[in-house]
Amino acid sequence: MAFLRPIEGELDSLVVVFFLNFFFGYLSGMIADHEDFNIKKALRCGAEATVFFVLCCAIFTIGKMKEQTQGALQCVSFITYVIVYFYTLNVLKNLKKIFRPGTTPWQVVAFLYYFLRCKFIERIPGLREYLNLKTKSDIQ
């Protein structure tokens, strides 16, 4: 654990994001879709989280072994920000399902979702093109 101390903040951030994703995904399914607890969905959420934790730990470990600690820290930080961005969008999408349309909480969440999904990506080079290509390839 002491070995991973330099990326402790990133790992803690991932724990919070994955917990919120699980919690609001569960609430969304229960409230909006009238689903019971689904163990397959829960295990998939846990598996996704595990993959990202292992990826971050592996990148840091390899960077440390190559004596490129600063580069590894930057890479882990970048990956963490990407994960936080996309999982935050998922949490907001689930919150939109939970709140009744037209209520103040729904409007706040809808605005945040719109802003992060549409306006924010205009500022990140390449992200708009990636999301447009991803959407087109999913349709085909």
N, C-alpha and C positions, 0 to 999 in steps of 0.2 A: 504493500500500500504506500510505503514511503517513496517507492520508485515513481509512482503515478502522482505524487504530490503536486508537481508543476501544472498538471492539467485537472486538478481537483475542481476548480471553478467551472470548467467546461463540463465535466462529468456531472456536477451538481445541477447545472443548467439543464442538461439533458434529462436528468431524473425528474425535474419539475415539469418540463415540457411533455415528457411521455406520460407522466401521471395525469396532467391536465387533459391530454388527448384521450387517454383511457376513460377518465371520469366523465368528461362531457360527451364523448362518444356513447358511453353507456347510458347517460341521461337522455341523450337525443334519441337513441333507439327505444328506450323505455317510454318516454313522453310523446314524441312525435310519431314514431312508427309502431308503437304498442308492442314492442318485442320483449320477450323474456331475456334473461341473461344468457348469452351465447358463449359457451366455453371456447369454441373455435375462433371467434372474434377476439376474445381475451388472449388466447395463446398466440394469435397472429400479432397482436399489439406487443406482447412480450417478446416475440421473436424479432420483430422489427427493431425494437429498442436494443435487444442484445446485439444485433448485427452492427448497429451504429456505435455502441459502446466498444465492441471488439475492434471495429475499424479505427476508432480514435486511439485506443490503447496500442494497437499494432503500429499505427503511423508514428506515435510518440516513441515507442520502443525501437523501431527501426531507425528513426532519426537520432535517437540517443546512441545507438550502437554505431552509427556512422559519424558520431560526434558532430551532428548538425542539429543540436537541441533547439536553437532559436527557429530554424526553418520548420522543424517538426511542430513546435508550439504554434507558429503562424498557420500551418496547414490544419492542425486540429482546431484552432480557433475559427478558421474560415469554414470548415465543415460544420462546426457547431452553429455558426450563424445561419448557414443554409438550412440546416435541420430546424432550427428555431423558427425561421421564416415560414417554411412550408407547413410545419405542424401548427403554427399559430393560425395560419389560414384555415386549416382543418378544424381547429377548435372554434374559430369564429363561425365557420359554416355550420357546425353542430349547434352553436348557440343561437344562430338564426332559426334553426328548426325548433328549438326549445321555446323561445319567446313568441308570443302572438304577434303577427304582423300588424304594424301600425302603432304598437306601444312604444314608449320611450326607450326601454332597453333594446327592443328590436331595431329601432332606428339607429341607435348608437352602434350596435354590433354591425348592422348592415352598412353603415358609413365606413367603419373601420375595415370591414371586409372589402368593400369597394375600393377604398383608398389603397390598402395594401396589395390587393389583387391587380388593380388597373393602374393607378397613378404612380405607385411606388416603383413598379417594374420599369416604367419609362426612364427612370434614373439609373438603372443598372444595365450596363452595356451587355447585349447578347441575351438577356433574360426574356425579353419580349419575343425575339425570334425563336428561342428554344420552346417557349410555351405555345407559340403558334404552330410550330412544326410538330410538337408533341400532340396537340389537339388534332391536327390534320391526320397524323399517322394513326391515332386511335380510331378515327372515323373509318378509315379504309380497312 
